[in-house]
Amino acid sequence: MSVIPHLINGELVTENGRAVDVFNPSTGQAIHKLPLASQATIQKAIDAAKAAFPAWRNTPPAKRAQVMFRFKQLLEQNEARISQLISEEHGKTLEDAAGELKRGIENVEFACAAPEILKGEYSRNVGPNIDAWSDFQPLGIVAGITPFNFPAMVPLWMYPLAIVCGNCFILKPSERDPSSTLLIAQLLLEAGLPKGVMSVVHGDKTAVDALIEAPEVKALSFVGSTPIAEYIYAEGTKRGKRVQALGGAKNHAVLMPDADLDNAVSALMGAAYGSCGERCMAISVAVCVGDQVADALVAKLVPQIKALKIGAGTSCGLDMGPLVTGQARDKVSGYVDDGVAAGATLVVDGRGFSVAGHEEGFFLGGCLFDNVTPEMRIYKEEIFGPVLCIVRVNSLEEAMQLINDHEYGNGTCIFTRDGEAARLFCDEIEVGMVGVNVPLPVPVAYHSFGGWKRSLFGDLHAYGPDGVRFYTRRKAITQRWPQRASHEASQFAFPSL
């Protein structure tokens, strides 16, 4: 069984000590050993970043951007290899893995605009012979802690922008599917990134706490569950760090009576069951305005859910692969059990699903609940699996109140032909990312990604313009060069024009 190393100061590093297995979810078999970083290993990455930072921060933004241009080319050239690694360790289909990588590459493309996005502001003659400008300077050493569900895309939300802004970056990826993340970081070195500017360290809470506690680490980016996001935000900010911590979600889709139901069903199938529902932007609740809409939706969904093509993620032409671990599969099955016990109507039951030749894989079929109510656990909590819940309401206002009352506010969407209803929904819904006839309203790379309420801890969203602001500090400079022939008396009042 191969060992997956850390990447520190441009070198692959292995260490003796604690380690965990990395599994292929389609077979249920352990395929790699992953060492878990000690505090000493984390410190090695920090020391490498400290040594690399002075030269990197003084590298012109245009030269930093050139590294990103080469990096983008290498990512595109290695798409098949990266997708294969994602599928082998995560379980998502090859097509889904390739789509994830493409969305990650968009963020590299945005980072290529470093000379533009790092331009400051300049004002001449704000006072007599006085000029003023602002400069956006790097923070220093920053770190990212990323989840299993997007081992390529989410890290690419973070470090290309952080690095192109002049920072050094330490990445702690998920220990469940680290190989693609490590390969991508190696490609960045191949693109010309100096040693020490980027390190990858594998680990668990010990590594996370080491990054939180290290005074050299000035900022932390995190994507994962809400309890851990809240923990990292509290512990990081307590130590004076800048933190953006993206947490969980319970994303609702509202179906109005005038919705194009066939297109809505197609959209919901992909949004609820794509990637086995292991997405923070997955639609897990369909809120139907009126029983007629709900009945028609169920009738159209059932045959499509039963026809889902499920198998080993590395096979072609599939709709779904397995869940990432056996524990994840069992947890989702437990939610289904709980929904049945609470009185929801289980219309399609995916429990007990198996794939011929892959009986030990972590598979679960698509599940559909009807008549779900807000007090049920399957409604309140993030399931993170292929389970769609249908809630019936009588009006758009009731649907919006339902969404606004939920503790999460990550993403939502509405299916309608009514512009007035859509505008009301967009204006009044208390959710960070909103789609109109778009089920997964993930912003493009030159906007920013983030939810509201307990889906985001911190003031700035991920990537895009907010990402630039997160990874830089504004410095305001006011400069005056007095004329040689003049002499001015001291001024004791607060200066003004």
ZILINGI-V548648 format. One record per residue. N is the residue number from 1. OMEGA is omega in whole degrees, 0 to 359 (* if undefined). Layout:
n = <N/N>
omega = <OMEGA/OMEGA>
This chain:
n = <1/2/3/4/5/6/7/8/9/10/11/12/13/14/15/16/17/18/19/20/21/22/23/24/25/26/27/28/29/30/31/32/33/34/35/36/37/38/39/40/41/42/43/44/45/46/47/48/49/50/51/52/53/54/55/56/57/58/59/60/61/62/63/64/65/66/67/68/69/70/71/72/73/74/75/76/77/78/79/80/81/82/83/84/85/86/87/88/89/90/91/92/93/94/95/96/97/98/99/100/101/102/103/104/105/106/107/108/109/110/111/112/113/114/115/116/117/118/119/120/121/122/123/124/125/126/127/128/129/130/131/132/133/134/135/136/137/138/139/140/141/142/143/144/145/146/147/148/149/150/151/152/153/154/155/156/157/158/159/160/161/162/163/164/165/166/167/168/169/170/171/172/173/174/175/176/177/178/179/180/181/182/183/184/185/186/187/188/189/190/191/192/193/194/195/196/197/198/199/200/201/202/203/204/205/206/207/208/209/210/211/212/213/214/215/216/217/218/219/220/221/222/223/224/225/226/227/228/229/230/231/232/233/234/235/236/237/238/239/240/241/242/243/244/245/246/247/248/249/250/251/252/253/254/255/256/257/258/259/260/261/262/263/264/265/266/267/268/269/270/271/272/273/274/275/276/277/278/279/280/281/282/283/284/285/286/287/288/289/290/291/292/293/294/295/296/297/298/299/300/301/302/303/304/305/306/307/308/309/310/311/312/313/314/315/316/317/318/319/320/321/322/323/324/325/326/327/328/329/330/331/332/333/334/335/336/337/338/339/340/341/342/343/344/345/346/347/348/349/350/351/352/353/354/355/356/357/358/359/360/361/362/363/364/365/366/367/368/369/370/371/372/373/374/375/376/377/378/379/380/381/382/383/384/385/386/387/388/389/390/391/392/393/394/395/396/397/398/399/400/401/402/403/404/405/406/407/408/409/410/411/412/413/414/415/416/417/418/419/420/421/422/423/424/425/426/427/428/429/430/431/432/433/434/435/436/437/438/439/440/441/442/443/444/445/446/447/448/449/450/451/452/453/454/455/456/457/458/459/460/461/462/463/464/465/466/467/468/469/470/471/472/473/474/475/476/477/478/479/480/481/482/483/484/485/486/487/488/489/490/491/492/493/494/495/496/497>
omega = <184/178/179/186/166/174/185/178/177/184/174/189/172/180/175/181/183/179/176/176/170/187/165/186/181/181/184/184/173/183/179/167/181/177/178/188/171/176/179/178/176/181/176/178/179/180/178/179/178/181/184/190/185/181/183/181/180/174/181/179/180/178/174/179/179/175/181/175/179/178/178/180/181/177/180/180/183/184/183/181/180/180/179/180/178/182/182/185/178/181/181/183/179/180/179/178/178/178/176/181/180/178/175/180/177/180/174/178/178/180/178/180/185/181/180/187/180/177/175/180/185/176/181/176/173/173/181/180/183/175/180/175/176/181/179/187/182/180/184/177/179/185/177/177/193/187/181/194/175/185/176/190/186/173/179/168/194/197/176/181/179/183/182/175/175/179/165/192/172/183/171/182/176/178/182/183/189/191/180/179/180/179/181/177/177/177/177/175/178/179/176/178/180/178/177/181/181/174/176/178/180/180/180/184/178/179/179/181/178/178/179/187/184/181/180/181/188/182/180/171/183/169/180/183/182/179/180/177/180/179/182/179/182/183/180/181/177/180/175/180/169/185/165/185/182/186/189/185/167/192/182/168/179/178/180/180/182/183/170/192/181/178/178/179/178/179/181/180/179/184/182/189/175/182/178/181/182/178/177/176/178/172/180/178/172/181/185/179/181/180/181/178/182/181/180/180/179/182/181/182/189/182/180/178/180/181/180/177/186/180/178/187/183/173/182/173/181/173/184/170/179/167/192/180/174/178/178/178/181/179/179/177/178/175/178/176/182/179/177/181/181/176/175/181/179/185/176/184/181/180/178/181/176/180/181/182/180/186/180/179/187/188/173/179/178/180/179/175/170/177/175/181/189/181/181/179/180/175/188/190/177/183/179/178/186/182/177/180/177/176/181/177/185/184/175/180/178/178/181/178/178/181/182/179/183/183/179/178/185/181/177/177/177/174/183/170/187/181/179/179/180/181/176/181/181/183/193/183/184/184/187/182/190/176/171/187/176/189/180/187/178/184/174/192/181/162/181/186/175/180/177/176/185/173/180/174/185/186/185/179/183/177/180/182/178/178/177/181/181/186/177/172/177/173/179/184/177/190/179/175/183/176/186/186/185/174/184/178/177/179/185/175/179/187/176/181/*>
